[in-house]
Amino acid sequence: MRPAGSIGFIFDRIWAAIKCEALAVVAEGVTTPEEFDAMFQVNTGAKVGVFRMMDQVGLDVVFESRTTNSS
C-alpha cells in the first residue's frame, strides 16, 4: 500500500532533478533555455518547457526551493 501523499512527493523529486539538470546544461553552455524548452516540449508533449515553467512559478521561488532543499 502506498502512503498518502506519496504521488506528490514522487513528482517533486523528479521535478527537482529535471530542473537541476536543465539548469546545469544551460550553465555549462550546452544549450540555451529556449532550445532546452523546445526540446523538452517536442520530447514530452508538454505545452511549455522547464524554463518557462520556472519563470511562471517565479525564479525567486525556484531559487529558494533549491537552496532550502539542498541541505
Predicted model as a PDB file, atoms N, CA, C, CB and O in Angstrom, pLDDT in the B-factor column:
MODEL        1                                                                  
ATOM      1  N   MET A   1       0.846  -1.178   0.000  1.00 61.00           N  
ATOM      2  CA  MET A   1       0.000   0.000   0.000  1.00 61.00           C  
ATOM      3  C   MET A   1       0.890   1.238   0.000  1.00 61.00           C  
ATOM      4  CB  MET A   1      -0.962  -0.001   1.222  1.00 61.00           C  
ATOM      5  O   MET A   1       1.888   1.306   0.718  1.00 61.00           O  
ATOM      6  N   ARG A   2       0.512   2.204  -0.810  1.00 62.00           N  
ATOM      7  CA  ARG A   2       1.275   3.439  -0.952  1.00 62.00           C  
ATOM      8  C   ARG A   2       0.828   4.445   0.095  1.00 62.00           C  
ATOM      9  CB  ARG A   2       1.112   4.025  -2.367  1.00 62.00           C  
ATOM     10  O   ARG A   2      -0.371   4.643   0.289  1.00 62.00           O  
ATOM     11  N   PRO A   3       1.785   5.092   0.782  1.00 65.00           N  
ATOM     12  CA  PRO A   3       1.421   6.112   1.776  1.00 65.00           C  
ATOM     13  C   PRO A   3       0.687   7.280   1.131  1.00 65.00           C  
ATOM     14  CB  PRO A   3       2.670   6.623   2.499  1.00 65.00           C  
ATOM     15  O   PRO A   3       0.976   7.648  -0.007  1.00 65.00           O  
ATOM     16  N   ALA A   4      -0.250   7.855   1.850  1.00 63.00           N  
ATOM     17  CA  ALA A   4      -0.983   9.017   1.345  1.00 63.00           C  
ATOM     18  C   ALA A   4      -0.004  10.143   1.052  1.00 63.00           C  
ATOM     19  CB  ALA A   4      -2.060   9.482   2.360  1.00 63.00           C  
ATOM     20  O   ALA A   4       0.911  10.400   1.833  1.00 63.00           O  
ATOM     21  N   GLY A   5      -0.202  10.811  -0.078  1.00 62.00           N  
ATOM     22  CA  GLY A   5       0.645  11.940  -0.439  1.00 62.00           C  
ATOM     23  C   GLY A   5       1.927  11.560  -1.154  1.00 62.00           C  
ATOM     24  O   GLY A   5       2.705  12.440  -1.525  1.00 62.00           O  
ATOM     25  N   SER A   6       2.169  10.264  -1.357  1.00 71.00           N  
ATOM     26  CA  SER A   6       3.433   9.860  -1.973  1.00 71.00           C  
ATOM     27  C   SER A   6       3.524  10.249  -3.439  1.00 71.00           C  
ATOM     28  CB  SER A   6       3.618   8.373  -1.837  1.00 71.00           C  
ATOM     29  O   SER A   6       4.624  10.482  -3.939  1.00 71.00           O  
ATOM     30  N   ILE A   7       2.403  10.325  -4.143  1.00 69.00           N  
ATOM     31  CA  ILE A   7       2.429  10.716  -5.558  1.00 69.00           C  
ATOM     32  C   ILE A   7       3.006  12.121  -5.700  1.00 69.00           C  
ATOM     33  CB  ILE A   7       1.006  10.652  -6.176  1.00 69.00           C  
ATOM     34  O   ILE A   7       3.859  12.352  -6.557  1.00 69.00           O  
ATOM     35  N   GLY A   8       2.558  13.048  -4.884  1.00 69.00           N  
ATOM     36  CA  GLY A   8       3.091  14.409  -4.927  1.00 69.00           C  
ATOM     37  C   GLY A   8       4.571  14.439  -4.588  1.00 69.00           C  
ATOM     38  O   GLY A   8       5.337  15.179  -5.206  1.00 69.00           O  
ATOM     39  N   PHE A   9       4.974  13.646  -3.619  1.00 83.00           N  
ATOM     40  CA  PHE A   9       6.374  13.579  -3.228  1.00 83.00           C  
ATOM     41  C   PHE A   9       7.224  13.029  -4.365  1.00 83.00           C  
ATOM     42  CB  PHE A   9       6.540  12.717  -1.975  1.00 83.00           C  
ATOM     43  O   PHE A   9       8.309  13.545  -4.633  1.00 83.00           O  
ATOM     44  N   ILE A  10       6.745  11.996  -5.030  1.00 87.00           N  
ATOM     45  CA  ILE A  10       7.475  11.409  -6.158  1.00 87.00           C  
ATOM     46  C   ILE A  10       7.624  12.446  -7.264  1.00 87.00           C  
ATOM     47  CB  ILE A  10       6.750  10.142  -6.692  1.00 87.00           C  
ATOM     48  O   ILE A  10       8.716  12.619  -7.805  1.00 87.00           O  
ATOM     49  N   PHE A  11       6.546  13.134  -7.605  1.00 85.00           N  
ATOM     50  CA  PHE A  11       6.625  14.149  -8.652  1.00 85.00           C  
ATOM     51  C   PHE A  11       7.620  15.239  -8.272  1.00 85.00           C  
ATOM     52  CB  PHE A  11       5.242  14.761  -8.914  1.00 85.00           C  
ATOM     53  O   PHE A  11       8.413  15.665  -9.112  1.00 85.00           O  
ATOM     54  N   ASP A  12       7.593  15.698  -7.024  1.00 85.00           N  
ATOM     55  CA  ASP A  12       8.513  16.749  -6.577  1.00 85.00           C  
ATOM     56  C   ASP A  12       9.963  16.320  -6.730  1.00 85.00           C  
ATOM     57  CB  ASP A  12       8.232  17.119  -5.122  1.00 85.00           C  
ATOM     58  O   ASP A  12      10.807  17.121  -7.133  1.00 85.00           O  
ATOM     59  N   ARG A  13      10.262  15.068  -6.414  1.00 87.00           N  
ATOM     60  CA  ARG A  13      11.637  14.568  -6.562  1.00 87.00           C  
ATOM     61  C   ARG A  13      12.067  14.556  -8.016  1.00 87.00           C  
ATOM     62  CB  ARG A  13      11.764  13.163  -5.976  1.00 87.00           C  
ATOM     63  O   ARG A  13      13.176  14.979  -8.342  1.00 87.00           O  
ATOM     64  N   ILE A  14      11.202  14.076  -8.886  1.00 91.00           N  
ATOM     65  CA  ILE A  14      11.523  14.021 -10.312  1.00 91.00           C  
ATOM     66  C   ILE A  14      11.632  15.431 -10.882  1.00 91.00           C  
ATOM     67  CB  ILE A  14      10.457  13.211 -11.082  1.00 91.00           C  
ATOM     68  O   ILE A  14      12.550  15.719 -11.650  1.00 91.00           O  
ATOM     69  N   TRP A  15      10.713  16.304 -10.516  1.00 89.00           N  
ATOM     70  CA  TRP A  15      10.720  17.682 -10.990  1.00 89.00           C  
ATOM     71  C   TRP A  15      11.994  18.403 -10.548  1.00 89.00           C  
ATOM     72  CB  TRP A  15       9.480  18.428 -10.479  1.00 89.00           C  
ATOM     73  O   TRP A  15      12.571  19.167 -11.321  1.00 89.00           O  
ATOM     74  N   ALA A  16      12.434  18.166  -9.310  1.00 90.00           N  
ATOM     75  CA  ALA A  16      13.664  18.781  -8.817  1.00 90.00           C  
ATOM     76  C   ALA A  16      14.867  18.333  -9.651  1.00 90.00           C  
ATOM     77  CB  ALA A  16      13.884  18.430  -7.333  1.00 90.00           C  
ATOM     78  O   ALA A  16      15.737  19.142  -9.971  1.00 90.00           O  
ATOM     79  N   ALA A  17      14.914  17.063  -9.998  1.00 94.00           N  
ATOM     80  CA  ALA A  17      16.017  16.545 -10.809  1.00 94.00           C  
ATOM     81  C   ALA A  17      15.997  17.146 -12.209  1.00 94.00           C  
ATOM     82  CB  ALA A  17      15.948  15.016 -10.893  1.00 94.00           C  
ATOM     83  O   ALA A  17      17.046  17.492 -12.750  1.00 94.00           O  
ATOM     84  N   ILE A  18      14.811  17.271 -12.798  1.00 95.00           N  
ATOM     85  CA  ILE A  18      14.694  17.858 -14.132  1.00 95.00           C  
ATOM     86  C   ILE A  18      15.170  19.307 -14.107  1.00 95.00           C  
ATOM     87  CB  ILE A  18      13.236  17.777 -14.642  1.00 95.00           C  
ATOM     88  O   ILE A  18      15.943  19.721 -14.971  1.00 95.00           O  
ATOM     89  N   LYS A  19      14.713  20.081 -13.118  1.00 93.00           N  
ATOM     90  CA  LYS A  19      15.150  21.481 -13.014  1.00 93.00           C  
ATOM     91  C   LYS A  19      16.657  21.571 -12.842  1.00 93.00           C  
ATOM     92  CB  LYS A  19      14.448  22.180 -11.841  1.00 93.00           C  
ATOM     93  O   LYS A  19      17.312  22.386 -13.491  1.00 93.00           O  
ATOM     94  N   CYS A  20      17.205  20.744 -11.977  1.00 92.00           N  
ATOM     95  CA  CYS A  20      18.642  20.764 -11.700  1.00 92.00           C  
ATOM     96  C   CYS A  20      19.450  20.484 -12.973  1.00 92.00           C  
ATOM     97  CB  CYS A  20      18.991  19.729 -10.611  1.00 92.00           C  
ATOM     98  O   CYS A  20      20.405  21.200 -13.274  1.00 92.00           O  
ATOM     99  N   GLU A  21      19.075  19.468 -13.701  1.00 95.00           N  
ATOM    100  CA  GLU A  21      19.794  19.110 -14.924  1.00 95.00           C  
ATOM    101  C   GLU A  21      19.597  20.148 -16.021  1.00 95.00           C  
ATOM    102  CB  GLU A  21      19.340  17.745 -15.419  1.00 95.00           C  
ATOM    103  O   GLU A  21      20.523  20.433 -16.780  1.00 95.00           O  
ATOM    104  N   ALA A  22      18.404  20.712 -16.108  1.00 95.00           N  
ATOM    105  CA  ALA A  22      18.146  21.760 -17.098  1.00 95.00           C  
ATOM    106  C   ALA A  22      19.043  22.965 -16.824  1.00 95.00           C  
ATOM    107  CB  ALA A  22      16.651  22.180 -17.078  1.00 95.00           C  
ATOM    108  O   ALA A  22      19.655  23.512 -17.742  1.00 95.00           O  
ATOM    109  N   LEU A  23      19.117  23.370 -15.574  1.00 93.00           N  
ATOM    110  CA  LEU A  23      19.974  24.488 -15.197  1.00 93.00           C  
ATOM    111  C   LEU A  23      21.444  24.165 -15.447  1.00 93.00           C  
ATOM    112  CB  LEU A  23      19.758  24.850 -13.727  1.00 93.00           C  
ATOM    113  O   LEU A  23      22.205  25.035 -15.872  1.00 93.00           O  
ATOM    114  N   ALA A  24      21.846  22.934 -15.190  1.00 95.00           N  
ATOM    115  CA  ALA A  24      23.245  22.534 -15.369  1.00 95.00           C  
ATOM    116  C   ALA A  24      23.664  22.593 -16.838  1.00 95.00           C  
ATOM    117  CB  ALA A  24      23.466  21.121 -14.822  1.00 95.00           C  
ATOM    118  O   ALA A  24      24.726  23.130 -17.152  1.00 95.00           O  
ATOM    119  N   VAL A  25      22.846  22.050 -17.740  1.00 96.00           N  
ATOM    120  CA  VAL A  25      23.259  22.049 -19.155  1.00 96.00           C  
ATOM    121  C   VAL A  25      23.298  23.463 -19.732  1.00 96.00           C  
ATOM    122  CB  VAL A  25      22.306  21.178 -19.988  1.00 96.00           C  
ATOM    123  O   VAL A  25      24.097  23.750 -20.623  1.00 96.00           O  
ATOM    124  N   VAL A  26      22.441  24.341 -19.228  1.00 96.00           N  
ATOM    125  CA  VAL A  26      22.500  25.734 -19.680  1.00 96.00           C  
ATOM    126  C   VAL A  26      23.738  26.414 -19.088  1.00 96.00           C  
ATOM    127  CB  VAL A  26      21.204  26.505 -19.274  1.00 96.00           C  
ATOM    128  O   VAL A  26      24.438  27.137 -19.797  1.00 96.00           O  
ATOM    129  N   ALA A  27      24.013  26.194 -17.812  1.00 95.00           N  
ATOM    130  CA  ALA A  27      25.191  26.786 -17.169  1.00 95.00           C  
ATOM    131  C   ALA A  27      26.483  26.313 -17.827  1.00 95.00           C  
ATOM    132  CB  ALA A  27      25.211  26.443 -15.678  1.00 95.00           C  
ATOM    133  O   ALA A  27      27.453  27.067 -17.901  1.00 95.00           O  
ATOM    134  N   GLU A  28      26.502  25.076 -18.302  1.00 97.00           N  
ATOM    135  CA  GLU A  28      27.682  24.525 -18.965  1.00 97.00           C  
ATOM    136  C   GLU A  28      27.817  24.989 -20.410  1.00 97.00           C  
ATOM    137  CB  GLU A  28      27.637  23.021 -18.923  1.00 97.00           C  
ATOM    138  O   GLU A  28      28.816  24.695 -21.067  1.00 97.00           O  
ATOM    139  N   GLY A  29      26.813  25.714 -20.911  1.00 97.00           N  
ATOM    140  CA  GLY A  29      26.861  26.217 -22.279  1.00 97.00           C  
ATOM    141  C   GLY A  29      26.480  25.194 -23.334  1.00 97.00           C  
ATOM    142  O   GLY A  29      26.713  25.405 -24.524  1.00 97.00           O  
ATOM    143  N   VAL A  30      25.891  24.086 -22.899  1.00 97.00           N  
ATOM    144  CA  VAL A  30      25.493  23.027 -23.833  1.00 97.00           C  
ATOM    145  C   VAL A  30      24.319  23.481 -24.697  1.00 97.00           C  
ATOM    146  CB  VAL A  30      25.122  21.743 -23.068  1.00 97.00           C  
ATOM    147  O   VAL A  30      24.239  23.137 -25.876  1.00 97.00           O  
ATOM    148  N   THR A  31      23.417  24.248 -24.109  1.00 97.00           N  
ATOM    149  CA  THR A  31      22.224  24.708 -24.811  1.00 97.00           C  
ATOM    150  C   THR A  31      21.753  26.015 -24.186  1.00 97.00           C  
ATOM    151  CB  THR A  31      21.100  23.635 -24.765  1.00 97.00           C  
ATOM    152  O   THR A  31      22.326  26.486 -23.204  1.00 97.00           O  
ATOM    153  N   THR A  32      20.720  26.588 -24.756  1.00 97.00           N  
ATOM    154  CA  THR A  32      20.110  27.795 -24.202  1.00 97.00           C  
ATOM    155  C   THR A  32      18.788  27.396 -23.552  1.00 97.00           C  
ATOM    156  CB  THR A  32      19.891  28.890 -25.309  1.00 97.00           C  
ATOM    157  O   THR A  32      18.263  26.319 -23.833  1.00 97.00           O  
ATOM    158  N   PRO A  33      18.245  28.252 -22.687  1.00 96.00           N  
ATOM    159  CA  PRO A  33      16.935  27.946 -22.113  1.00 96.00           C  
ATOM    160  C   PRO A  33      15.861  27.744 -23.193  1.00 96.00           C  
ATOM    161  CB  PRO A  33      16.510  29.065 -21.167  1.00 96.00           C  
ATOM    162  O   PRO A  33      15.010  26.863 -23.075  1.00 96.00           O  
ATOM    163  N   GLU A  34      15.914  28.558 -24.227  1.00 97.00           N  
ATOM    164  CA  GLU A  34      14.916  28.441 -25.302  1.00 97.00           C  
ATOM    165  C   GLU A  34      15.045  27.113 -26.041  1.00 97.00           C  
ATOM    166  CB  GLU A  34      15.061  29.604 -26.295  1.00 97.00           C  
ATOM    167  O   GLU A  34      14.046  26.451 -26.321  1.00 97.00           O  
ATOM    168  N   GLU A  35      16.276  26.729 -26.354  1.00 98.00           N  
ATOM    169  CA  GLU A  35      16.492  25.447 -27.038  1.00 98.00           C  
ATOM    170  C   GLU A  35      16.084  24.271 -26.144  1.00 98.00           C  
ATOM    171  CB  GLU A  35      17.971  25.305 -27.457  1.00 98.00           C  
ATOM    172  O   GLU A  35      15.476  23.309 -26.611  1.00 98.00           O  
ATOM    173  N   PHE A  36      16.420  24.359 -24.878  1.00 97.00           N  
ATOM    174  CA  PHE A  36      16.052  23.284 -23.948  1.00 97.00           C  
ATOM    175  C   PHE A  36      14.538  23.148 -23.873  1.00 97.00           C  
ATOM    176  CB  PHE A  36      16.636  23.551 -22.541  1.00 97.00           C  
ATOM    177  O   PHE A  36      14.004  22.041 -23.942  1.00 97.00           O  
ATOM    178  N   ASP A  37      13.849  24.275 -23.732  1.00 97.00           N  
ATOM    179  CA  ASP A  37      12.382  24.230 -23.653  1.00 97.00           C  
ATOM    180  C   ASP A  37      11.777  23.624 -24.910  1.00 97.00           C  
ATOM    181  CB  ASP A  37      11.816  25.634 -23.430  1.00 97.00           C  
ATOM    182  O   ASP A  37      10.853  22.815 -24.829  1.00 97.00           O  
ATOM    183  N   ALA A  38      12.295  24.011 -26.069  1.00 98.00           N  
ATOM    184  CA  ALA A  38      11.773  23.462 -27.323  1.00 98.00           C  
ATOM    185  C   ALA A  38      11.980  21.949 -27.372  1.00 98.00           C  
ATOM    186  CB  ALA A  38      12.455  24.134 -28.535  1.00 98.00           C  
ATOM    187  O   ALA A  38      11.068  21.214 -27.750  1.00 98.00           O  
ATOM    188  N   MET A  39      13.175  21.477 -26.992  1.00 97.00           N  
ATOM    189  CA  MET A  39      13.463  20.047 -26.980  1.00 97.00           C  
ATOM    190  C   MET A  39      12.559  19.320 -25.987  1.00 97.00           C  
ATOM    191  CB  MET A  39      14.939  19.801 -26.635  1.00 97.00           C  
ATOM    192  O   MET A  39      12.032  18.248 -26.284  1.00 97.00           O  
ATOM    193  N   PHE A  40      12.386  19.911 -24.807  1.00 97.00           N  
ATOM    194  CA  PHE A  40      11.548  19.311 -23.779  1.00 97.00           C  
ATOM    195  C   PHE A  40      10.112  19.169 -24.279  1.00 97.00           C  
ATOM    196  CB  PHE A  40      11.588  20.150 -22.491  1.00 97.00           C  
ATOM    197  O   PHE A  40       9.485  18.127 -24.091  1.00 97.00           O  
ATOM    198  N   GLN A  41       9.601  20.207 -24.909  1.00 97.00           N  
ATOM    199  CA  GLN A  41       8.228  20.173 -25.417  1.00 97.00           C  
ATOM    200  C   GLN A  41       8.059  19.111 -26.505  1.00 97.00           C  
ATOM    201  CB  GLN A  41       7.832  21.547 -25.964  1.00 97.00           C  
ATOM    202  O   GLN A  41       7.075  18.372 -26.504  1.00 97.00           O  
ATOM    203  N   VAL A  42       9.008  19.036 -27.422  1.00 98.00           N  
ATOM    204  CA  VAL A  42       8.922  18.043 -28.502  1.00 98.00           C  
ATOM    205  C   VAL A  42       8.962  16.624 -27.934  1.00 98.00           C  
ATOM    206  CB  VAL A  42      10.071  18.243 -29.516  1.00 98.00           C  
ATOM    207  O   VAL A  42       8.193  15.757 -28.349  1.00 98.00           O  
ATOM    208  N   ASN A  43       9.865  16.401 -26.983  1.00 97.00           N  
ATOM    209  CA  ASN A  43      10.069  15.043 -26.475  1.00 97.00           C  
ATOM    210  C   ASN A  43       9.064  14.592 -25.427  1.00 97.00           C  
ATOM    211  CB  ASN A  43      11.425  14.937 -25.904  1.00 97.00           C  
ATOM    212  O   ASN A  43       8.877  13.391 -25.233  1.00 97.00           O  
ATOM    213  N   THR A  44       8.418  15.525 -24.751  1.00 96.00           N  
ATOM    214  CA  THR A  44       7.462  15.131 -23.717  1.00 96.00           C  
ATOM    215  C   THR A  44       6.014  15.444 -24.085  1.00 96.00           C  
ATOM    216  CB  THR A  44       7.805  15.815 -22.424  1.00 96.00           C  
ATOM    217  O   THR A  44       5.085  14.917 -23.474  1.00 96.00           O  
ATOM    218  N   GLY A  45       5.827  16.296 -25.077  1.00 97.00           N  
ATOM    219  CA  GLY A  45       4.480  16.713 -25.431  1.00 97.00           C  
ATOM    220  C   GLY A  45       3.926  17.776 -24.493  1.00 97.00           C  
ATOM    221  O   GLY A  45       2.743  18.109 -24.558  1.00 97.00           O  
ATOM    222  N   ALA A  46       4.779  18.309 -23.618  1.00 95.00           N  
ATOM    223  CA  ALA A  46       4.350  19.350 -22.680  1.00 95.00           C  
ATOM    224  C   ALA A  46       4.017  20.634 -23.440  1.00 95.00           C  
ATOM    225  CB  ALA A  46       5.450  19.619 -21.617  1.00 95.00           C  
ATOM    226  O   ALA A  46       4.597  20.913 -24.489  1.00 95.00           O  
ATOM    227  N   LYS A  47       3.090  21.399 -22.907  1.00 96.00           N  
ATOM    228  CA  LYS A  47       2.699  22.654 -23.556  1.00 96.00           C  
ATOM    229  C   LYS A  47       3.731  23.749 -23.365  1.00 96.00           C  
ATOM    230  CB  LYS A  47       1.364  23.121 -23.024  1.00 96.00           C  
ATOM    231  O   LYS A  47       3.856  24.642 -24.203  1.00 96.00           O  
ATOM    232  N   VAL A  48       4.471  23.685 -22.266  1.00 95.00           N  
ATOM    233  CA  VAL A  48       5.542  24.647 -22.007  1.00 95.00           C  
ATOM    234  C   VAL A  48       6.780  23.900 -21.531  1.00 95.00           C  
ATOM    235  CB  VAL A  48       5.101  25.709 -20.958  1.00 95.00           C  
ATOM    236  O   VAL A  48       6.693  22.764 -21.063  1.00 95.00           O  
ATOM    237  N   GLY A  49       7.922  24.546 -21.655  1.00 96.00           N  
ATOM    238  CA  GLY A  49       9.170  23.921 -21.252  1.00 96.00           C  
ATOM    239  C   GLY A  49       9.513  24.179 -19.797  1.00 96.00           C  
ATOM    240  O   GLY A  49       8.813  24.904 -19.089  1.00 96.00           O  
ATOM    241  N   VAL A  50      10.598  23.574 -19.374  1.00 95.00           N  
ATOM    242  CA  VAL A  50      11.048  23.656 -17.986  1.00 95.00           C  
ATOM    243  C   VAL A  50      11.361  25.095 -17.585  1.00 95.00           C  
ATOM    244  CB  VAL A  50      12.279  22.775 -17.777  1.00 95.00           C  
ATOM    245  O   VAL A  50      10.949  25.546 -16.517  1.00 95.00           O  
ATOM    246  N   PHE A  51      12.082  25.809 -18.430  1.00 95.00           N  
ATOM    247  CA  PHE A  51      12.456  27.184 -18.086  1.00 95.00           C  
ATOM    248  C   PHE A  51      11.244  28.106 -18.068  1.00 95.00           C  
ATOM    249  CB  PHE A  51      13.495  27.713 -19.072  1.00 95.00           C  
ATOM    250  O   PHE A  51      11.163  29.010 -17.237  1.00 95.00           O  
ATOM    251  N   ARG A  52      10.307  27.884 -18.975  1.00 95.00           N  
ATOM    252  CA  ARG A  52       9.071  28.679 -18.966  1.00 95.00           C  
ATOM    253  C   ARG A  52       8.282  28.402 -17.685  1.00 95.00           C  
ATOM    254  CB  ARG A  52       8.199  28.361 -20.220  1.00 95.00           C  
ATOM    255  O   ARG A  52       7.733  29.319 -17.074  1.00 95.00           O  
ATOM    256  N   MET A  53       8.233  27.122 -17.284  1.00 92.00           N  
ATOM    257  CA  MET A  53       7.525  26.782 -16.042  1.00 92.00           C  
ATOM    258  C   MET A  53       8.199  27.426 -14.837  1.00 92.00           C  
ATOM    259  CB  MET A  53       7.464  25.256 -15.855  1.00 92.00           C  
ATOM    260  O   MET A  53       7.524  27.961 -13.957  1.00 92.00           O  
ATOM    261  N   MET A  54       9.538  27.375 -14.794  1.00 91.00           N  
ATOM    262  CA  MET A  54      10.236  28.004 -13.682  1.00 91.00           C  
ATOM    263  C   MET A  54       9.970  29.502 -13.660  1.00 91.00           C  
ATOM    264  CB  MET A  54      11.739  27.732 -13.767  1.00 91.00           C  
ATOM    265  O   MET A  54       9.809  30.094 -12.593  1.00 91.00           O  
ATOM    266  N   ASP A  55       9.924  30.109 -14.832  1.00 91.00           N  
ATOM    267  CA  ASP A  55       9.654  31.541 -14.921  1.00 91.00           C  
ATOM    268  C   ASP A  55       8.239  31.861 -14.445  1.00 91.00           C  
ATOM    269  CB  ASP A  55       9.852  32.033 -16.359  1.00 91.00           C  
ATOM    270  O   ASP A  55       8.021  32.868 -13.772  1.00 91.00           O  
ATOM    271  N   GLN A  56       7.290  31.013 -14.791  1.00 89.00           N  
ATOM    272  CA  GLN A  56       5.899  31.232 -14.379  1.00 89.00           C  
ATOM    273  C   GLN A  56       5.739  31.072 -12.866  1.00 89.00           C  
ATOM    274  CB  GLN A  56       4.964  30.256 -15.113  1.00 89.00           C  
ATOM    275  O   GLN A  56       4.976  31.809 -12.240  1.00 89.00           O  
ATOM    276  N   VAL A  57       6.451  30.118 -12.283  1.00 84.00           N  
ATOM    277  CA  VAL A  57       6.405  29.920 -10.830  1.00 84.00           C  
ATOM    278  C   VAL A  57       7.041  31.111 -10.134  1.00 84.00           C  
ATOM    279  CB  VAL A  57       7.125  28.607 -10.422  1.00 84.00           C  
ATOM    280  O   VAL A  57       6.579  31.560  -9.085  1.00 84.00           O  
ATOM    281  N   GLY A  58       8.087  31.603 -10.725  1.00 81.00           N  
ATOM    282  CA  GLY A  58       8.852  32.714 -10.160  1.00 81.00           C  
ATOM    283  C   GLY A  58      10.262  32.241  -9.875  1.00 81.00           C  
ATOM    284  O   GLY A  58      10.466  31.298  -9.111  1.00 81.00           O  
ATOM    285  N   LEU A  59      11.226  32.890 -10.485  1.00 73.00           N  
ATOM    286  CA  LEU A  59      12.609  32.455 -10.324  1.00 73.00           C  
ATOM    287  C   LEU A  59      13.076  32.569  -8.876  1.00 73.00           C  
ATOM    288  CB  LEU A  59      13.519  33.268 -11.225  1.00 73.00           C  
ATOM    289  O   LEU A  59      13.939  31.808  -8.438  1.00 73.00           O  
ATOM    290  N   ASP A  60      12.508  33.520  -8.130  1.00 74.00           N  
ATOM    291  CA  ASP A  60      12.859  33.633  -6.717  1.00 74.00           C  
ATOM    292  C   ASP A  60      12.385  32.404  -5.945  1.00 74.00           C  
ATOM    293  CB  ASP A  60      12.251  34.909  -6.111  1.00 74.00           C  
ATOM    294  O   ASP A  60      13.078  31.926  -5.046  1.00 74.00           O  
ATOM    295  N   VAL A  61      11.213  31.898  -6.293  1.00 74.00           N  
ATOM    296  CA  VAL A  61      10.669  30.695  -5.635  1.00 74.00           C  
ATOM    297  C   VAL A  61      11.517  29.479  -6.000  1.00 74.00           C  
ATOM    298  CB  VAL A  61       9.179  30.460  -6.046  1.00 74.00           C  
ATOM    299  O   VAL A  61      11.830  28.655  -5.141  1.00 74.00           O  
ATOM    300  N   VAL A  62      11.889  29.369  -7.280  1.00 73.00           N  
ATOM    301  CA  VAL A  62      12.723  28.247  -7.725  1.00 73.00           C  
ATOM    302  C   VAL A  62      14.068  28.285  -7.006  1.00 73.00           C  
ATOM    303  CB  VAL A  62      12.930  28.287  -9.265  1.00 73.00           C  
ATOM    304  O   VAL A  62      14.549  27.260  -6.523  1.00 73.00           O  
ATOM    305  N   PHE A  63      14.666  29.458  -6.939  1.00 69.00           N  
ATOM    306  CA  PHE A  63      15.957  29.589  -6.253  1.00 69.00           C  
ATOM    307  C   PHE A  63      15.837  29.213  -4.785  1.00 69.00           C  
ATOM    308  CB  PHE A  63      16.493  31.019  -6.384  1.00 69.00           C  
ATOM    309  O   PHE A  63      16.661  28.468  -4.255  1.00 69.00           O  
ATOM    310  N   GLU A  64      14.812  29.731  -4.137  1.00 73.00           N  
ATOM    311  CA  GLU A  64      14.616  29.449  -2.711  1.00 73.00           C  
ATOM    312  C   GLU A  64      14.408  27.952  -2.475  1.00 73.00           C  
ATOM    313  CB  GLU A  64      13.413  30.244  -2.166  1.00 73.00           C  
ATOM    314  O   GLU A  64      14.941  27.397  -1.515  1.00 73.00           O  
ATOM    315  N   SER A  65      13.643  27.304  -3.336  1.00 67.00           N  
ATOM    316  CA  SER A  65      13.392  25.868  -3.155  1.00 67.00           C  
ATOM    317  C   SER A  65      14.661  25.063  -3.365  1.00 67.00           C  
ATOM    318  CB  SER A  65      12.303  25.384  -4.118  1.00 67.00           C  
ATOM    319  O   SER A  65      14.862  24.048  -2.698  1.00 67.00           O  
ATOM    320  N   ARG A  66      15.518  25.491  -4.273  1.00 63.00           N  
ATOM    321  CA  ARG A  66      16.793  24.784  -4.498  1.00 63.00           C  
ATOM    322  C   ARG A  66      17.718  24.947  -3.321  1.00 63.00           C  
ATOM    323  CB  ARG A  66      17.480  25.290  -5.765  1.00 63.00           C  
ATOM    324  O   ARG A  66      18.368  23.984  -2.913  1.00 63.00           O  
ATOM    325  N   THR A  67      17.797  26.145  -2.761  1.00 61.00           N  
ATOM    326  CA  THR A  67      18.726  26.369  -1.652  1.00 61.00           C  
ATOM    327  C   THR A  67      18.182  25.751  -0.358  1.00 61.00           C  
ATOM    328  CB  THR A  67      18.980  27.883  -1.459  1.00 61.00           C  
ATOM    329  O   THR A  67      18.959  25.286   0.475  1.00 61.00           O  
ATOM    330  N   THR A  68      16.891  25.742  -0.188  1.00 62.00           N  
ATOM    331  CA  THR A  68      16.274  25.167   1.013  1.00 62.00           C  
ATOM    332  C   THR A  68      16.383  23.643   0.999  1.00 62.00           C  
ATOM    333  CB  THR A  68      14.793  25.593   1.120  1.00 62.00           C  
ATOM    334  O   THR A  68      16.681  23.032   2.025  1.00 62.00           O  
ATOM    335  N   ASN A  69      16.140  23.025  -0.164  1.00 57.00           N  
ATOM    336  CA  ASN A  69      16.114  21.566  -0.258  1.00 57.00           C  
ATOM    337  C   ASN A  69      17.482  20.938  -0.451  1.00 57.00           C  
ATOM    338  CB  ASN A  69      15.230  21.154  -1.381  1.00 57.00           C  
ATOM    339  O   ASN A  69      17.605  19.714  -0.411  1.00 57.00           O  
ATOM    340  N   SER A  70      18.503  21.740  -0.657  1.00 53.00           N  
ATOM    341  CA  SER A  70      19.826  21.163  -0.917  1.00 53.00           C  
ATOM    342  C   SER A  70      20.578  20.837   0.369  1.00 53.00           C  
ATOM    343  CB  SER A  70      20.652  22.117  -1.760  1.00 53.00           C  
ATOM    344  O   SER A  70      21.641  20.218   0.317  1.00 53.00           O  
ATOM    345  N   SER A  71      20.055  21.235   1.500  1.00 44.00           N  
ATOM    346  CA  SER A  71      20.766  20.960   2.753  1.00 44.00           C  
ATOM    347  C   SER A  71      20.337  19.642   3.365  1.00 44.00           C  
ATOM    348  CB  SER A  71      20.538  22.083   3.749  1.00 44.00           C  
ATOM    349  O   SER A  71      20.838  19.260   4.422  1.00 44.00           O  
TER     350      SER A  71                                                      
ENDMDL                                                                          
END                                                                             
